[in-house]
Amino acid sequence: MDIQQLRYFIAAAETEHLTKAAAELSLSQSALSRSIIALEEEIGVALFDRVNRRIELNRFGKLFLEQARKTVTELDLTEQTLQNLADPESGEIKLAFLHTFGLSFIPAMLKAFQNEHPKNKLHLNECGNAELFDLIRTGAADVGISALQIEDSSLVFHPLRREKMVLIISSENPLASQTELSLPMIQAETFIHFDKQTFSRNLVEQLLANQHIHVQSSYEGLEIASVIGLVEANMGVSIVPESTCEHLNHVKVFPLADKMAERVIYLVHKAGSSRTGAVERFISFGMRYPFTQKAAE
């Protein structure tokens, strides 16, 4: 049994006349008749009662017609869905990214992409690095934007740019009046820390350790929005990626002198897997997106 047989059967069932059905299908009557007989033999029951030159659906045929219509409709919808997915003009892209990219970096990037390709549909997943890599390995995400590169032959990492880490304090903090601020000057301040499982937390701790800075951490285990919110409320100071500070009103931003105070932003996808035209388009766009800083070497 194949889909063509089901289409032939449906046409015959709806007209209840082999000659008319054959004409609609641009098929000879004998070919249509052979197809229906073969279908009945495969199923093991007659689907039509033959009355003179006409055919009439019997009770088996009526039941089979209902199921045949559902099968053909579902198959047509699936075929159309696959075509839409494969079409670079209207296909879908599943993108995963770190929380720290959600404030500015990803919105700006996606806006630029959608301006060029408004018909593509984006499905977004904001998560940590471990989950991001798992999503890509399993195909639950097509592309990821991460700040961490790992040794994994199943993943491909494309460096997009380097991003500085910066020190932020509330505009209400007395230190905000300084023109420059070094890490030793914040040792007496309450430090607001990222969650211990994040790449940002590891990077910040490394920066502090490099200068032998011991901070008083009263708030930790947080994502970027909470870190910035607490700093704005003058509850402490923190070190965050520079792109997260672009639209802050009540925060003073200070650059860090440490050359290690930066992270590399990577575009990640699965190695060796077939990708839709839409996903290939997004990867190509990401590689040439006009970042404000040079791509990593």
MIDOSE-1310 file (N, C-alpha, C; in nm, 2 decimals, decimal comma, always signed):
residues 297
mdiq	+0,08/-0,12/+0,00/+0,00/+0,00/+0,00/+0,09/+0,12/+0,00; +0,06/+0,22/-0,09/+0,13/+0,34/-0,09/+0,04/+0,46/-0,09; +0,09/+0,58/-0,08/+0,01/+0,70/-0,08/-0,07/+0,72/-0,21; -0,01/+0,68/-0,32/-0,08/+0,70/-0,45/-0,20/+0,61/-0,45
qlry	-0,20/+0,49/-0,40/-0,31/+0,41/-0,39/-0,42/+0,47/-0,31; -0,39/+0,53/-0,20/-0,49/+0,60/-0,12/-0,55/+0,71/-0,19; -0,47/+0,79/-0,26/-0,53/+0,90/-0,34/-0,63/+0,85/-0,45; -0,59/+0,74/-0,51/-0,68/+0,68/-0,61/-0,81/+0,63/-0,55
fiaa	-0,79/+0,57/-0,44/-0,91/+0,52/-0,37/-1,01/+0,63/-0,33; -0,95/+0,74/-0,27/-1,03/+0,85/-0,23/-1,11/+0,91/-0,35; -1,04/+0,93/-0,46/-1,11/+0,98/-0,58/-1,22/+0,89/-0,62; -1,20/+0,76/-0,62/-1,30/+0,67/-0,67/-1,42/+0,67/-0,57
aete	-1,39/+0,68/-0,44/-1,49/+0,68/-0,33/-1,58/+0,80/-0,34; -1,51/+0,92/-0,37/-1,59/+1,04/-0,37/-1,68/+1,05/-0,50; -1,64/+1,00/-0,61/-1,72/+1,00/-0,73/-1,81/+0,88/-0,75; -1,77/+0,77/-0,68/-1,84/+0,64/-0,70/-1,86/+0,61/-0,85
hltk	-1,76/+0,64/-0,92/-1,76/+0,62/-1,07/-1,62/+0,61/-1,12; -1,58/+0,49/-1,16/-1,44/+0,47/-1,20/-1,40/+0,56/-1,32; -1,49/+0,57/-1,42/-1,46/+0,65/-1,54/-1,43/+0,80/-1,50; -1,52/+0,86/-1,42/-1,51/+1,00/-1,37/-1,38/+1,01/-1,29
aaae	-1,36/+0,92/-1,20/-1,24/+0,93/-1,11/-1,11/+0,92/-1,19; -1,11/+0,83/-1,29/-0,99/+0,81/-1,37/-0,96/+0,94/-1,45; -1,07/+1,00/-1,50/-1,05/+1,13/-1,58/-1,00/+1,24/-1,49; -1,04/+1,25/-1,36/-0,99/+1,35/-1,27/-0,85/+1,33/-1,24
lsls	-0,81/+1,20/-1,24/-0,67/+1,16/-1,20/-0,58/+1,16/-1,32; -0,63/+1,18/-1,44/-0,56/+1,17/-1,57/-0,50/+1,03/-1,58; -0,58/+0,93/-1,55/-0,54/+0,80/-1,55/-0,64/+0,71/-1,63; -0,59/+0,60/-1,68/-0,68/+0,51/-1,76/-0,77/+0,44/-1,66
qsal	-0,89/+0,41/-1,70/-0,99/+0,34/-1,61/-0,93/+0,21/-1,57; -0,86/+0,14/-1,66/-0,81/+0,00/-1,63/-0,70/+0,01/-1,52; -0,62/+0,12/-1,53/-0,51/+0,14/-1,43/-0,57/+0,17/-1,29; -0,67/+0,25/-1,29/-0,74/+0,28/-1,16/-0,81/+0,16/-1,10
srsi	-0,87/+0,08/-1,19/-0,94/-0,04/-1,14/-0,83/-0,14/-1,08; -0,72/-0,15/-1,15/-0,62/-0,25/-1,10/-0,56/-0,20/-0,97; -0,55/-0,07/-0,95/-0,50/-0,01/-0,82/-0,59/-0,04/-0,71; -0,72/-0,03/-0,73/-0,82/-0,05/-0,63/-0,83/-0,20/-0,59
iale	-0,83/-0,28/-0,70/-0,83/-0,43/-0,67/-0,71/-0,47/-0,59; -0,59/-0,42/-0,62/-0,47/-0,45/-0,55/-0,48/-0,41/-0,40; -0,54/-0,29/-0,38/-0,56/-0,24/-0,25/-0,65/-0,33/-0,17; -0,76/-0,37/-0,23/-0,85/-0,46/-0,16/-0,79/-0,59/-0,13
eeig	-0,71/-0,64/-0,22/-0,64/-0,77/-0,19/-0,54/-0,76/-0,08; -0,47/-0,65/-0,07/-0,38/-0,63/+0,04/-0,45/-0,61/+0,17; -0,56/-0,54/+0,17/-0,63/-0,52/+0,30/-0,71/-0,65/+0,34; -0,76/-0,72/+0,24/-0,83/-0,85/+0,26/-0,97/-0,84/+0,26
valf	-1,03/-0,72/+0,23/-1,18/-0,71/+0,22/-1,21/-0,62/+0,10; -1,33/-0,64/+0,05/-1,38/-0,55/-0,06/-1,42/-0,42/+0,00; -1,39/-0,31/-0,07/-1,42/-0,17/-0,02/-1,54/-0,12/-0,09; -1,57/-0,17/-0,21/-1,68/-0,13/-0,29/-1,78/-0,24/-0,32
drvn	-1,90/-0,21/-0,34/-2,00/-0,30/-0,40/-2,02/-0,25/-0,54; -2,01/-0,35/-0,64/-2,02/-0,31/-0,78/-2,16/-0,32/-0,82; -2,22/-0,21/-0,87/-2,36/-0,21/-0,91/-2,36/-0,16/-1,05; -2,39/-0,25/-1,15/-2,38/-0,22/-1,29/-2,25/-0,15/-1,32
rrie	-2,26/-0,03/-1,37/-2,13/+0,05/-1,41/-2,08/+0,14/-1,29; -2,16/+0,13/-1,19/-2,12/+0,22/-1,08/-2,06/+0,14/-0,96; -1,99/+0,21/-0,87/-1,94/+0,14/-0,75/-1,99/+0,22/-0,63; -2,02/+0,15/-0,53/-2,07/+0,21/-0,40/-1,98/+0,16/-0,29
lnrf	-1,95/+0,25/-0,20/-1,87/+0,22/-0,08/-1,96/+0,13/+0,01; -1,90/+0,02/+0,05/-1,97/-0,07/+0,15/-1,92/-0,02/+0,29; -1,96/-0,09/+0,40/-1,93/-0,04/+0,53/-1,78/-0,04/+0,56; -1,71/-0,14/+0,50/-1,56/-0,14/+0,51/-1,50/-0,02/+0,44
gklf	-1,56/+0,01/+0,32/-1,50/+0,12/+0,24/-1,52/+0,25/+0,31; -1,64/+0,27/+0,38/-1,67/+0,39/+0,44/-1,57/+0,42/+0,56; -1,54/+0,31/+0,63/-1,45/+0,32/+0,75/-1,31/+0,35/+0,69; -1,27/+0,28/+0,58/-1,14/+0,30/+0,53/-1,12/+0,44/+0,47
leqa	-1,23/+0,49/+0,41/-1,22/+0,63/+0,35/-1,19/+0,73/+0,45; -1,25/+0,72/+0,57/-1,23/+0,81/+0,68/-1,08/+0,81/+0,72; -1,02/+0,69/+0,74/-0,88/+0,68/+0,78/-0,79/+0,72/+0,66; -0,83/+0,69/+0,54/-0,74/+0,73/+0,43/-0,73/+0,88/+0,41
rktv	-0,84/+0,95/+0,43/-0,84/+1,09/+0,42/-0,75/+1,15/+0,53; -0,76/+1,10/+0,65/-0,67/+1,15/+0,76/-0,52/+1,12/+0,73; -0,49/+1,00/+0,68/-0,36/+0,97/+0,65/-0,30/+1,06/+0,54; -0,37/+1,08/+0,43/-0,33/+1,17/+0,32/-0,31/+1,31/+0,37
teld	-0,41/+1,36/+0,45/-0,40/+1,50/+0,50/-0,28/+1,52/+0,59; -0,25/+1,42/+0,68/-0,14/+1,43/+0,77/-0,01/+1,43/+0,70; +0,00/+1,34/+0,59/+0,12/+1,33/+0,52/+0,14/+1,46/+0,44; +0,04/+1,52/+0,38/+0,05/+1,64/+0,31/+0,10/+1,75/+0,40
lteq	+0,04/+1,76/+0,52/+0,09/+1,86/+0,62/+0,23/+1,84/+0,66; +0,27/+1,72/+0,68/+0,41/+1,69/+0,71/+0,50/+1,73/+0,60; +0,47/+1,69/+0,48/+0,55/+1,73/+0,36/+0,56/+1,88/+0,35; +0,45/+1,95/+0,38/+0,46/+2,10/+0,37/+0,54/+2,15/+0,48
tlqn	+0,53/+2,10/+0,60/+0,61/+2,14/+0,71/+0,76/+2,12/+0,68; +0,80/+2,01/+0,63/+0,94/+1,98/+0,60/+0,99/+2,07/+0,49; +0,91/+2,10/+0,39/+0,94/+2,20/+0,29/+0,97/+2,34/+0,34; +0,88/+2,38/+0,44/+0,89/+2,51/+0,50/+1,02/+2,51/+0,58
ladp	+1,05/+2,40/+0,65/+1,17/+2,40/+0,73/+1,30/+2,41/+0,65; +1,29/+2,34/+0,53/+1,41/+2,34/+0,44/+1,42/+2,47/+0,37; +1,32/+2,54/+0,35/+1,32/+2,67/+0,27/+1,40/+2,77/+0,35; +1,51/+2,82/+0,30/+1,58/+2,93/+0,38/+1,50/+3,05/+0,40
esge	+1,40/+3,08/+0,31/+1,32/+3,20/+0,32/+1,22/+3,20/+0,44; +1,17/+3,08/+0,47/+1,07/+3,07/+0,57/+1,09/+2,96/+0,68; +1,21/+2,90/+0,67/+1,24/+2,79/+0,77/+1,26/+2,84/+0,91; +1,26/+2,75/+1,00/+1,27/+2,78/+1,15/+1,42/+2,76/+1,20
ikla	+1,45/+2,84/+1,30/+1,59/+2,83/+1,36/+1,57/+2,82/+1,51; +1,63/+2,71/+1,57/+1,62/+2,70/+1,72/+1,75/+2,75/+1,78; +1,75/+2,85/+1,85/+1,87/+2,92/+1,90/+1,87/+2,91/+2,05; +1,98/+2,87/+2,11/+2,00/+2,87/+2,25/+2,12/+2,96/+2,29
flht	+2,10/+3,03/+2,40/+2,21/+3,13/+2,44/+2,21/+3,15/+2,59; +2,33/+3,20/+2,63/+2,34/+3,22/+2,78/+2,26/+3,34/+2,82; +2,23/+3,34/+2,96/+2,15/+3,45/+3,01/+2,21/+3,58/+2,99; +2,35/+3,59/+3,00/+2,42/+3,72/+2,99/+2,41/+3,78/+2,85
fgls	+2,37/+3,70/+2,76/+2,36/+3,76/+2,62/+2,21/+3,81/+2,60; +2,12/+3,78/+2,69/+1,98/+3,82/+2,66/+1,95/+3,96/+2,68; +2,03/+4,04/+2,75/+2,00/+4,18/+2,77/+2,02/+4,27/+2,65; +2,13/+4,24/+2,58/+2,16/+4,34/+2,47/+2,21/+4,26/+2,34
fipa	+2,31/+4,17/+2,36/+2,38/+4,11/+2,25/+2,28/+4,04/+2,16; +2,20/+3,94/+2,22/+2,11/+3,86/+2,13/+2,00/+3,95/+2,08; +1,93/+4,04/+2,15/+1,83/+4,12/+2,09/+1,88/+4,20/+1,97; +2,00/+4,26/+1,98/+2,05/+4,34/+1,87/+2,08/+4,25/+1,75
mlka	+2,14/+4,13/+1,78/+2,17/+4,04/+1,67/+2,05/+3,99/+1,60; +1,95/+3,95/+1,68/+1,83/+3,89/+1,61/+1,75/+4,00/+1,54; +1,75/+4,12/+1,59/+1,68/+4,23/+1,52/+1,74/+4,25/+1,38; +1,88/+4,25/+1,38/+1,95/+4,27/+1,25/+1,92/+4,15/+1,16
fqne	+1,91/+4,03/+1,21/+1,88/+3,91/+1,13/+1,74/+3,92/+1,07; +1,64/+3,95/+1,16/+1,50/+3,96/+1,11/+1,48/+4,07/+1,02; +1,55/+4,18/+1,03/+1,54/+4,29/+0,93/+1,58/+4,24/+0,79; +1,68/+4,15/+0,78/+1,72/+4,10/+0,66/+1,63/+3,98/+0,61
hpkn	+1,58/+3,90/+0,71/+1,51/+3,78/+0,67/+1,38/+3,77/+0,76; +1,28/+3,86/+0,73/+1,17/+3,87/+0,82/+1,08/+3,74/+0,82; +1,09/+3,65/+0,73/+1,00/+3,53/+0,72/+1,05/+3,42/+0,81; +1,18/+3,42/+0,84/+1,23/+3,31/+0,92/+1,18/+3,32/+1,06
klhl	+1,15/+3,20/+1,12/+1,09/+3,20/+1,25/+1,20/+3,15/+1,35; +1,21/+3,22/+1,46/+1,31/+3,19/+1,56/+1,25/+3,13/+1,69; +1,31/+3,02/+1,74/+1,26/+2,96/+1,86/+1,38/+2,98/+1,96; +1,36/+3,05/+2,07/+1,47/+3,09/+2,16/+1,47/+3,00/+2,29
necg	+1,59/+2,97/+2,34/+1,60/+2,90/+2,47/+1,72/+2,96/+2,54; +1,69/+3,02/+2,66/+1,79/+3,09/+2,74/+1,83/+2,99/+2,85; +1,96/+2,96/+2,86/+2,00/+2,85/+2,95/+2,15/+2,87/+2,98; +2,20/+2,77/+3,06/+2,34/+2,77/+3,09/+2,42/+2,69/+2,99
nael	+2,56/+2,69/+3,00/+2,64/+2,63/+2,90/+2,62/+2,48/+2,89; +2,61/+2,41/+3,00/+2,59/+2,26/+3,00/+2,46/+2,22/+2,92; +2,35/+2,29/+2,96/+2,23/+2,26/+2,89/+2,24/+2,30/+2,74; +2,30/+2,41/+2,71/+2,31/+2,46/+2,57/+2,38/+2,36/+2,49
fdli	+2,49/+2,30/+2,54/+2,57/+2,20/+2,46/+2,48/+2,07/+2,44; +2,41/+2,03/+2,54/+2,32/+1,92/+2,53/+2,21/+1,94/+2,43; +2,16/+2,06/+2,43/+2,05/+2,09/+2,33/+2,10/+2,08/+2,19; +2,22/+2,12/+2,17/+2,28/+2,12/+2,03/+2,31/+1,97/+1,99
rtga	+2,37/+1,90/+2,09/+2,40/+1,76/+2,06/+2,28/+1,67/+2,02; +2,17/+1,70/+2,09/+2,05/+1,62/+2,07/+1,96/+1,68/+1,95; +2,00/+1,79/+1,90/+1,92/+1,85/+1,79/+1,80/+1,94/+1,84; +1,79/+1,95/+1,97/+1,68/+2,04/+2,03/+1,71/+2,19/+2,00
advg	+1,84/+2,22/+1,97/+1,88/+2,35/+1,93/+1,97/+2,34/+1,81; +1,95/+2,43/+1,71/+2,03/+2,43/+1,59/+2,16/+2,50/+1,61; +2,15/+2,61/+1,68/+2,27/+2,70/+1,70/+2,27/+2,75/+1,84; +2,39/+2,77/+1,90/+2,41/+2,82/+2,03/+2,50/+2,94/+2,03
isal	+2,48/+3,03/+2,12/+2,57/+3,14/+2,15/+2,63/+3,13/+2,29; +2,76/+3,10/+2,30/+2,81/+3,06/+2,43/+2,94/+3,15/+2,45; +2,99/+3,15/+2,58/+3,11/+3,21/+2,61/+3,22/+3,11/+2,65; +3,19/+2,98/+2,62/+3,28/+2,88/+2,66/+3,30/+2,78/+2,55
qied	+3,43/+2,75/+2,52/+3,46/+2,65/+2,42/+3,51/+2,52/+2,50; +3,46/+2,41/+2,46/+3,50/+2,28/+2,52/+3,56/+2,19/+2,42; +3,63/+2,09/+2,47/+3,68/+1,98/+2,38/+3,57/+1,88/+2,36; +3,51/+1,89/+2,24/+3,40/+1,79/+2,21/+3,39/+1,78/+2,06
sslv	+3,43/+1,67/+2,00/+3,43/+1,65/+1,86/+3,29/+1,66/+1,79; +3,19/+1,65/+1,87/+3,05/+1,66/+1,82/+3,01/+1,80/+1,80; +3,08/+1,90/+1,85/+3,05/+2,04/+1,84/+3,15/+2,12/+1,76; +3,10/+2,22/+1,69/+3,19/+2,32/+1,62/+3,17/+2,45/+1,68
fhpl	+3,29/+2,52/+1,71/+3,28/+2,65/+1,77/+3,35/+2,75/+1,68; +3,27/+2,86/+1,65/+3,32/+2,97/+1,57/+3,33/+3,09/+1,66; +3,45/+3,14/+1,68/+3,47/+3,27/+1,76/+3,42/+3,39/+1,69; +3,33/+3,46/+1,75/+3,27/+3,58/+1,69/+3,34/+3,71/+1,73
rrek	+3,36/+3,73/+1,86/+3,42/+3,85/+1,91/+3,47/+3,83/+2,05; +3,55/+3,93/+2,09/+3,59/+3,93/+2,23/+3,51/+4,04/+2,30; +3,48/+4,02/+2,43/+3,40/+4,12/+2,50/+3,47/+4,14/+2,64; +3,48/+4,27/+2,67/+3,54/+4,31/+2,80/+3,45/+4,28/+2,91
mvli	+3,51/+4,25/+3,03/+3,44/+4,25/+3,15/+3,46/+4,38/+3,22; +3,36/+4,44/+3,28/+3,37/+4,57/+3,35/+3,32/+4,57/+3,49; +3,36/+4,66/+3,57/+3,32/+4,68/+3,70/+3,20/+4,78/+3,71; +3,09/+4,74/+3,78/+2,98/+4,83/+3,79/+2,94/+4,86/+3,93
isse	+2,90/+4,98/+3,96/+2,86/+5,02/+4,09/+2,74/+5,12/+4,07; +2,66/+5,13/+4,18/+2,55/+5,22/+4,17/+2,59/+5,37/+4,16; +2,51/+5,45/+4,09/+2,54/+5,59/+4,08/+2,53/+5,66/+4,22; +2,47/+5,59/+4,31/+2,45/+5,64/+4,45/+2,57/+5,61/+4,54
npla	+2,66/+5,52/+4,49/+2,77/+5,48/+4,57/+2,88/+5,59/+4,57; +2,94/+5,63/+4,68/+3,04/+5,73/+4,68/+3,15/+5,71/+4,58; +3,18/+5,58/+4,55/+3,29/+5,56/+4,46/+3,26/+5,60/+4,31; +3,13/+5,62/+4,29/+3,09/+5,66/+4,15/+3,15/+5,79/+4,11
sqte	+3,19/+5,87/+4,21/+3,25/+6,00/+4,17/+3,39/+5,99/+4,12; +3,45/+5,87/+4,13/+3,59/+5,85/+4,09/+3,59/+5,85/+3,93; +3,70/+5,90/+3,88/+3,72/+5,89/+3,73/+3,77/+5,75/+3,69; +3,85/+5,69/+3,78/+3,90/+5,56/+3,76/+3,88/+5,48/+3,88
lslp	+3,86/+5,35/+3,87/+3,84/+5,26/+3,98/+3,91/+5,13/+3,96; +3,99/+5,09/+4,05/+4,07/+4,96/+4,04/+4,01/+4,86/+4,14; +4,04/+4,73/+4,12/+3,98/+4,63/+4,20/+4,02/+4,64/+4,35; +4,14/+4,68/+4,38/+4,17/+4,69/+4,52/+4,08/+4,79/+4,60
miqa	+4,02/+4,89/+4,52/+3,94/+4,99/+4,58/+3,80/+4,94/+4,62; +3,77/+4,82/+4,58/+3,63/+4,77/+4,61/+3,63/+4,66/+4,71; +3,75/+4,64/+4,78/+3,75/+4,53/+4,87/+3,66/+4,54/+4,99; +3,63/+4,67/+5,02/+3,54/+4,69/+5,14/+3,40/+4,69/+5,10
etfi	+3,37/+4,68/+4,97/+3,23/+4,68/+4,92/+3,17/+4,54/+4,92; +3,04/+4,53/+4,94/+2,97/+4,41/+4,92/+2,97/+4,36/+4,78; +3,02/+4,24/+4,75/+3,03/+4,20/+4,61/+2,91/+4,11/+4,58; +2,85/+4,13/+4,46/+2,74/+4,05/+4,41/+2,79/+3,95/+4,31
hfdk	+2,77/+3,82/+4,33/+2,83/+3,72/+4,25/+2,72/+3,64/+4,17; +2,77/+3,60/+4,05/+2,69/+3,51/+3,97/+2,68/+3,37/+4,04; +2,60/+3,29/+3,99/+2,58/+3,15/+4,03/+2,72/+3,08/+4,01; +2,75/+2,99/+4,11/+2,88/+2,92/+4,10/+2,90/+2,83/+3,98
qtfs	+2,79/+2,78/+3,92/+2,80/+2,69/+3,81/+2,82/+2,76/+3,68; +2,83/+2,89/+3,68/+2,83/+2,97/+3,55/+2,98/+3,00/+3,51; +3,00/+3,02/+3,38/+3,13/+3,06/+3,33/+3,16/+3,20/+3,38; +3,06/+3,28/+3,39/+3,09/+3,42/+3,43/+3,14/+3,42/+3,58
rnlv	+3,09/+3,34/+3,66/+3,14/+3,33/+3,80/+3,29/+3,28/+3,80; +3,32/+3,18/+3,72/+3,46/+3,13/+3,72/+3,55/+3,24/+3,67; +3,51/+3,32/+3,57/+3,59/+3,42/+3,51/+3,62/+3,53/+3,61; +3,51/+3,58/+3,68/+3,52/+3,68/+3,78/+3,61/+3,64/+3,89
eqll	+3,60/+3,52/+3,94/+3,68/+3,47/+4,05/+3,83/+3,46/+4,01; +3,85/+3,43/+3,88/+3,99/+3,43/+3,83/+4,05/+3,57/+3,83; +3,97/+3,66/+3,79/+4,02/+3,80/+3,78/+4,05/+3,85/+3,92; +3,97/+3,82/+4,02/+3,99/+3,87/+4,16/+4,11/+3,80/+4,21
anqh	+4,13/+3,67/+4,18/+4,24/+3,59/+4,23/+4,37/+3,65/+4,18; +4,37/+3,69/+4,05/+4,49/+3,74/+3,98/+4,55/+3,86/+4,05; +4,46/+3,94/+4,12/+4,51/+4,06/+4,19/+4,50/+4,04/+4,34; +4,48/+3,92/+4,38/+4,47/+3,88/+4,52/+4,37/+3,97/+4,60
ihvq	+4,26/+3,98/+4,53/+4,15/+4,06/+4,59/+4,05/+3,96/+4,66; +4,02/+4,00/+4,79/+3,93/+3,92/+4,87/+3,80/+4,01/+4,89; +3,69/+3,97/+4,84/+3,57/+4,05/+4,85/+3,47/+3,99/+4,95; +3,39/+4,08/+4,99/+3,28/+4,04/+5,08/+3,16/+4,00/+5,00
ssye	+3,13/+3,88/+4,99/+3,02/+3,84/+4,90/+2,89/+3,80/+4,99; +2,79/+3,89/+4,98/+2,67/+3,87/+5,06/+2,56/+3,82/+4,97; +2,57/+3,84/+4,84/+2,47/+3,80/+4,75/+2,54/+3,72/+4,64; +2,49/+3,59/+4,62/+2,55/+3,51/+4,51/+2,45/+3,41/+4,46
glei	+2,49/+3,34/+4,36/+2,39/+3,24/+4,30/+2,29/+3,30/+4,21; +2,33/+3,42/+4,15/+2,23/+3,50/+4,08/+2,25/+3,49/+3,93; +2,15/+3,52/+3,85/+2,16/+3,55/+3,71/+2,18/+3,70/+3,68; +2,21/+3,73/+3,56/+2,26/+3,87/+3,53/+2,16/+3,97/+3,56
asvi	+2,03/+3,95/+3,54/+1,93/+4,05/+3,57/+1,92/+4,08/+3,72; +1,94/+3,98/+3,80/+1,94/+4,01/+3,95/+2,06/+4,08/+3,99; +2,18/+4,04/+3,93/+2,30/+4,10/+3,97/+2,29/+4,25/+3,94; +2,25/+4,29/+3,82/+2,24/+4,43/+3,78/+2,14/+4,50/+3,87
glve	+2,02/+4,44/+3,89/+1,92/+4,50/+3,98/+1,97/+4,53/+4,12; +2,05/+4,44/+4,18/+2,10/+4,47/+4,31/+2,20/+4,58/+4,31; +2,28/+4,59/+4,20/+2,38/+4,69/+4,19/+2,31/+4,83/+4,17; +2,21/+4,83/+4,09/+2,13/+4,96/+4,07/+2,07/+5,00/+4,20
anmg	+2,03/+4,91/+4,29/+1,97/+4,94/+4,42/+2,08/+4,98/+4,52; +2,21/+4,98/+4,48/+2,32/+5,02/+4,57/+2,33/+4,92/+4,68; +2,31/+4,79/+4,65/+2,33/+4,68/+4,74/+2,46/+4,62/+4,73; +2,55/+4,66/+4,64/+2,68/+4,61/+4,62/+2,74/+4,64/+4,49
vsiv	+2,85/+4,58/+4,46/+2,92/+4,60/+4,33/+2,94/+4,47/+4,26; +2,97/+4,47/+4,13/+2,99/+4,35/+4,06/+3,08/+4,37/+3,94; +3,12/+4,25/+3,88/+3,19/+4,25/+3,75/+3,10/+4,18/+3,65; +3,07/+4,24/+3,54/+2,98/+4,18/+3,44/+3,03/+4,20/+3,30
pest	+2,98/+4,13/+3,20/+3,01/+4,15/+3,06/+2,97/+4,29/+3,02; +3,05/+4,36/+2,94/+3,02/+4,50/+2,90/+2,89/+4,51/+2,83; +2,85/+4,42/+2,75/+2,73/+4,43/+2,67/+2,60/+4,44/+2,76; +2,61/+4,39/+2,88/+2,49/+4,39/+2,97/+2,47/+4,53/+3,02
cehl	+2,56/+4,62/+3,00/+2,55/+4,75/+3,06/+2,50/+4,86/+2,97; +2,46/+4,83/+2,85/+2,44/+4,93/+2,74/+2,32/+5,02/+2,77; +2,22/+4,97/+2,84/+2,10/+5,05/+2,86/+2,07/+5,08/+3,01; +2,18/+5,08/+3,09/+2,16/+5,11/+3,24/+2,16/+5,25/+3,27
nhvk	+2,07/+5,30/+3,36/+2,06/+5,44/+3,39/+2,12/+5,48/+3,52; +2,12/+5,39/+3,62/+2,16/+5,42/+3,75/+2,29/+5,35/+3,80; +2,37/+5,32/+3,70/+2,49/+5,24/+3,72/+2,61/+5,31/+3,66; +2,72/+5,32/+3,73/+2,85/+5,37/+3,68/+2,94/+5,25/+3,64
vfpl	+2,99/+5,26/+3,51/+3,07/+5,15/+3,46/+3,21/+5,19/+3,45; +3,30/+5,10/+3,50/+3,44/+5,12/+3,50/+3,52/+5,01/+3,43; +3,60/+5,04/+3,33/+3,68/+4,94/+3,26/+3,78/+4,88/+3,36; +3,83/+4,76/+3,33/+3,93/+4,69/+3,41/+4,06/+4,69/+3,33
adkm	+4,17/+4,71/+3,41/+4,30/+4,71/+3,34/+4,35/+4,58/+3,31; +4,31/+4,47/+3,38/+4,35/+4,34/+3,35/+4,32/+4,29/+3,21; +4,43/+4,25/+3,14/+4,41/+4,21/+3,00/+4,33/+4,08/+2,99; +4,32/+4,01/+3,10/+4,24/+3,88/+3,10/+4,09/+3,91/+3,13
aerv	+4,06/+4,03/+3,15/+3,92/+4,07/+3,18/+3,84/+4,07/+3,06; +3,82/+3,96/+2,99/+3,74/+3,95/+2,87/+3,69/+3,81/+2,85; +3,59/+3,79/+2,77/+3,55/+3,66/+2,73/+3,53/+3,66/+2,58; +3,54/+3,54/+2,53/+3,52/+3,52/+2,38/+3,38/+3,47/+2,36
iylv	+3,31/+3,52/+2,26/+3,17/+3,48/+2,23/+3,18/+3,39/+2,11; +3,12/+3,27/+2,13/+3,13/+3,17/+2,02/+2,99/+3,14/+1,97; +2,98/+3,11/+1,84/+2,87/+3,05/+1,78/+2,89/+2,90/+1,77; +2,80/+2,82/+1,82/+2,82/+2,68/+1,83/+2,71/+2,60/+1,75
hkag	+2,75/+2,50/+1,68/+2,65/+2,41/+1,61/+2,71/+2,27/+1,61; +2,62/+2,18/+1,58/+2,66/+2,03/+1,57/+2,75/+2,01/+1,46; +2,85/+1,92/+1,48/+2,95/+1,89/+1,37/+2,89/+1,78/+1,28; +2,91/+1,80/+1,15/+2,88/+1,70/+1,05/+2,74/+1,67/+1,03
ssrt	+2,65/+1,75/+1,09/+2,50/+1,72/+1,07/+2,45/+1,80/+0,96; +2,34/+1,74/+0,90/+2,27/+1,81/+0,79/+2,19/+1,93/+0,85; +2,20/+2,04/+0,79/+2,13/+2,16/+0,84/+2,04/+2,22/+0,74; +1,93/+2,27/+0,78/+1,84/+2,33/+0,68/+1,90/+2,46/+0,63
gave	+1,84/+2,51/+0,52/+1,88/+2,63/+0,45/+1,87/+2,75/+0,55; +1,77/+2,75/+0,63/+1,75/+2,86/+0,72/+1,86/+2,86/+0,83; +1,90/+2,74/+0,88/+2,00/+2,74/+0,98/+2,14/+2,78/+0,92; +2,17/+2,73/+0,80/+2,29/+2,77/+0,73/+2,30/+2,92/+0,71
rfis	+2,18/+2,97/+0,68/+2,17/+3,12/+0,66/+2,21/+3,19/+0,79; +2,15/+3,14/+0,90/+2,17/+3,21/+1,03/+2,32/+3,20/+1,07; +2,38/+3,08/+1,05/+2,52/+3,07/+1,08/+2,61/+3,16/+1,00; +2,58/+3,17/+0,87/+2,65/+3,26/+0,78/+2,63/+3,41/+0,83
fgmr	+2,51/+3,44/+0,87/+2,49/+3,58/+0,92/+2,57/+3,60/+1,04; +2,57/+3,51/+1,14/+2,64/+3,52/+1,26/+2,79/+3,55/+1,24; +2,84/+3,48/+1,14/+2,98/+3,49/+1,11/+3,02/+3,63/+1,05; +2,93/+3,69/+0,99/+2,96/+3,82/+0,93/+2,89/+3,94/+1,00
ypft	+2,81/+3,91/+1,11/+2,74/+4,02/+1,18/+2,84/+4,13/+1,22; +2,80/+4,26/+1,19/+2,90/+4,37/+1,22/+2,91/+4,40/+1,37; +2,99/+4,31/+1,44/+3,02/+4,33/+1,58/+3,11/+4,46/+1,60; +3,10/+4,52/+1,71/+3,17/+4,64/+1,74/+3,31/+4,61/+1,78
qkaa	+3,34/+4,48/+1,81/+3,48/+4,45/+1,84/+3,53/+4,34/+1,75; +3,66/+4,33/+1,73/+3,72/+4,23/+1,64/+3,69/+4,09/+1,69; +3,67/+4,00/+1,59/+3,65/+3,86/+1,63/+3,78/+3,80/+1,69; +3,76/+3,70/+1,77/+3,87/+3,64/+1,84/+3,96/+3,58/+1,74
e	+4,09/+3,58/+1,77/+4,19/+3,52/+1,69/+4,18/+3,37/+1,69
